[in-house]
Amino acid sequence: MKMNQFPLLALIFVSGIIISIAALGLLSFTNTNKVPVSNPSFSKISLQEANSLFKGYYNSAHPTDAIVKGYSINRDQLTVLNALPAEIPGFQDSEYMGYDRNSGSVAIVVGVNSAGQDVTDSIYWSAAIGSGPCPTICDIDSVITTK
């Protein structure tokens, strides 16, 4: 006597769909874009190093009459900004410009306490590629900054 195999095949098919949906759901909520803290494109520096980088910028900067409309930050700077709240209660931040002969333009990112003072225990630097004051870096035709 031959059994009808349709119910068995339907059960296997539905089971496969359920397992596939579960696996897809699990993978969808897994964060695979974590940036390691030891990312070589930014690092913690000392107060003396930060001061030296700032002096490098200050001594080579050209005066400008342009109104600063905003400031563009790159992904590495954003990563540092996201990490600093864990180190500094009541977190705010400052970003200073720096210059290094080997690296070129750099950004110096430091936390600021609730009194508005730099917290120099946690100072980071990163390459300033894709970051800087607007105008120069940002969209000069932005509808946000039209007069």
Sequence and secondary structure as in RCSB ss.txt:
>XXXX:A:sequence
MKMNQFPLLALIFVSGIIISIAALGLLSFTNTNKVPVSNPSFSKISLQEANSLFKGYYNSAHPTDAIVKGYSINR
DQLTVLNALPAEIPGFQDSEYMGYDRNSGSVAIVVGVNSAGQDVTDSIYWSAAIGSGPCPTICDIDSVITTK
>XXXX:A:secstr
     HHHHHHHHHHHHHHHHHHHHHHHTS      TT TTEEEE HHHHHHHHHHHHHH         EEE  H
HHHHHHHHHHHHSTT EEEEEEEEETTTEEEEEEEEE TTS EEEEEEEEEE TT EEETTSS TT TTS  
